[in-house]
Amino acid sequence: MYCDITLLLQNHIIYNMIDQLINIVGGACGFGEYGKTINDGNVAGVSRLWRNGSGCGACYQVRCKIAEYCDENGAYVVVTDYGEGDRTDFIMSPRGYSRLGHNAYASQVLFKYGVVDIEYKRVPCKYNGYNIMYKVHEHSNNPFYLAILILYVDGTYDVTSAEIWQEECKEWRALRRAYGAVFDTTNPPSGEIKLRFQVSGNAGIYWVQSKNAIPSDWKPGSAYDTEIQLT
């Protein structure tokens, strides 16, 4: 099922401003440079689909509605940032926007429109076999501060919360959603770090625990596959 909405093309001025913002703070999702290259650069910023950051990494099929120029399959884009415009919900990268046309000429015509009516639907993300993968954010500082960035969530699932195991208390402690896809905590536990994630999808909302712990000598930038099988 597709939903109707209006789509705004990122013109060069808006794109350059967003590009500079990503260089400074990593974008609203926290993806940094990765957020500009994932899915071969077919990416978008969203507003109503943002969902306080849990919409980061979601995948959508977007197609425009001018039959003469628009491809029936449209574009497959990944949400990597927050962005809004006048009566719009998707702000697409030029590469993603160019996929809306059924040929090169049609795409050039659509570029001249700038703003077009679209319909869209959420589709499963497919990340080379990874169900949930995350990395230790570059701003982390062992052992004082730990931040994790959710890189991949397969299918049509969202990570809505994350918790860390507190061995001394024998309980799970909530991580703060710092922004976008970044969760953090001060004074993380010493030793191996166990994480679990709350996911929402067609099967409802439930918790899943990573099968791989973060080693005690963790370093910023290291990525980990949870080996969680989402159903």
C-alpha positions in Angstrom: 0.0 0.0 0.0 1.3 3.4 -1.0 0.8 6.7 0.8 0.4 10.0 -1.0 2.6 12.9 -0.1 4.7 15.7 -1.7 8.4 15.3 -2.2 11.1 18.0 -2.3 14.2 17.7 -4.3 17.4 18.8 -2.5 18.7 21.6 -4.6 22.4 22.3 -4.5 22.1 25.0 -1.8 20.1 22.8 0.6 22.3 19.8 -0.1 25.5 21.8 0.6 24.0 23.0 3.9 23.1 19.5 4.9 26.5 18.3 3.8 28.2 20.8 6.1 26.0 19.8 9.0 26.9 16.2 8.6 30.5 17.1 8.7 30.1 19.0 12.0 27.7 16.8 14.0 27.3 13.6 11.9 23.7 14.5 10.8 20.6 14.1 12.8 20.9 10.3 12.7 24.6 10.3 13.7 25.7 8.4 10.6 28.3 10.9 9.5 30.0 10.1 6.1 28.3 6.7 6.2 25.0 8.4 5.9 25.9 9.9 2.6 27.2 6.7 1.0 24.9 3.9 2.3 22.6 2.4 -0.4 24.9 3.8 -3.1 24.0 7.4 -2.0 20.2 6.9 -2.5 19.3 8.5 0.8 16.7 10.9 2.2 15.9 13.1 5.1 12.4 12.8 6.6 10.2 14.7 9.1 6.9 12.9 9.9 8.6 9.5 9.4 11.4 10.6 11.8 9.8 9.1 14.9 12.2 10.7 17.4 15.1 9.0 15.6 13.8 5.5 15.5 13.1 6.1 11.8 16.8 6.3 11.1 17.9 3.6 8.7 14.3 2.8 7.5 13.9 1.9 3.8 11.2 3.2 1.5 10.1 2.8 -2.1 9.2 6.2 -3.4 7.7 6.9 -6.8 6.4 10.2 -8.3 3.0 10.5 -10.0 3.7 12.2 -13.4 3.0 9.3 -15.7 4.9 10.8 -18.6 8.2 11.0 -16.7 8.0 8.8 -13.6 9.3 5.3 -13.4 6.7 2.8 -12.1 9.2 1.3 -9.6 10.5 4.6 -8.4 13.5 4.9 -6.1 14.6 2.8 -3.1 16.0 5.1 -0.4 17.3 4.8 3.1 16.5 7.4 5.8 19.8 8.9 7.1 18.8 12.4 8.3 16.0 14.7 9.5 14.7 17.2 7.0 11.6 19.1 6.2 10.3 21.6 3.7 7.1 23.4 2.8 4.4 20.6 2.6 7.1 18.0 2.1 8.2 14.9 4.0 11.0 13.5 1.9 14.2 15.5 1.1 16.1 13.2 -1.2 19.7 13.2 -2.3 20.1 14.2 -6.0 21.2 10.6 -6.7 18.0 9.2 -5.2 15.8 11.8 -6.8 17.3 10.9 -10.2 16.0 7.4 -9.9 12.4 8.6 -10.0 12.5 9.2 -13.8 12.1 6.3 -16.2 15.1 7.5 -18.2 17.8 10.1 -18.1 15.8 12.7 -20.0 12.8 12.2 -17.7 15.0 12.6 -14.7 16.3 15.9 -16.0 12.7 17.1 -16.4 11.9 16.1 -12.9 14.9 18.0 -11.6 13.4 21.1 -13.2 10.1 20.5 -11.3 12.0 20.5 -8.0 8.8 19.6 -6.0 6.7 16.7 -7.1 3.8 14.7 -5.7 4.7 11.1 -4.7 3.4 8.0 -3.2 5.6 5.8 -1.0 5.6 2.7 1.1 8.0 1.2 3.6 9.9 -1.8 2.3 12.3 -4.3 4.0 15.9 -3.2 4.4 18.5 -5.8 3.2 21.9 -5.4 4.7 24.1 -8.3 3.5 22.8 -10.7 6.1 23.0 -8.4 9.1 19.9 -8.3 11.3 21.1 -5.7 13.8 24.6 -4.3 13.6 26.0 -1.4 15.6 29.3 0.3 16.3 30.9 2.1 19.2 30.6 5.8 18.4 33.8 7.8 17.8 33.1 10.1 20.7 33.2 7.2 23.2 35.9 7.1 25.8 36.7 3.9 27.6 36.0 3.5 30.5 34.2 6.8 31.1 31.6 7.2 28.3 30.0 4.7 25.8 27.9 5.6 22.9 26.6 3.2 20.3 25.3 3.9 16.8 22.8 1.5 15.2 24.1 0.9 11.7 21.8 -1.8 10.3 18.3 -3.1 11.1 17.2 -5.7 8.6 13.6 -5.9 7.5 11.0 -3.3 8.5 12.0 -3.2 12.2 12.8 -0.1 14.3 15.1 -0.1 17.4 13.1 1.9 19.9 15.2 1.4 23.0 18.5 -0.1 24.2 19.7 -1.3 27.6 23.0 -2.4 29.1 23.5 -5.2 31.6 24.5 -4.1 35.1 26.3 -7.2 36.6 26.6 -5.7 40.1 22.9 -5.1 40.4 21.8 -8.1 38.2 19.5 -5.8 36.2 19.2 -4.1 32.8 19.8 -0.3 32.8 18.4 1.9 30.1 20.7 3.8 27.7 19.7 7.3 26.8 18.8 8.0 23.2 21.2 10.9 22.7 19.9 11.7 19.2 19.0 9.8 16.0 20.4 6.3 16.1 22.8 7.0 18.9 22.4 5.6 22.4 24.8 6.5 25.2 25.7 6.2 28.9 28.3 7.5 31.3 30.4 5.2 33.5 29.6 2.0 31.6 30.2 -1.3 33.4 33.7 -2.7 33.5 34.5 -5.9 31.7 32.4 -7.3 28.8 29.4 -5.2 28.0 26.1 -6.9 27.2 23.3 -5.1 25.3 19.7 -5.7 24.5 17.4 -3.9 22.1 13.7 -3.2 22.0 12.5 -3.6 18.5 9.1 -2.9 16.9 7.7 -4.4 13.8 4.9 -6.5 12.4 5.3 -9.0 15.3 4.8 -6.2 17.9 7.3 -4.7 20.4 9.7 -7.0 22.2 13.3 -7.2 23.5 16.2 -9.1 21.9 19.6 -9.6 23.4 22.9 -9.4 21.4 24.6 -12.7 21.2 28.0 -11.0 21.1 29.2 -8.8 24.0 31.4 -5.8 23.6 34.9 -6.8 24.8 36.3 -5.0 27.9 39.1 -3.3 25.8 36.5 -1.7 23.4 37.6 1.1 21.2 35.7 3.9 19.4 34.8 2.9 15.8 34.6 -0.8 16.4 31.5 -2.5 14.8 29.7 -5.5 16.2 27.2 -7.9 14.7 24.5 -8.9 17.3 23.7 -12.1 15.4 20.1 -11.5 16.4 17.6 -13.2 14.1 14.6 -11.0 13.8 11.3 -12.8 13.0 
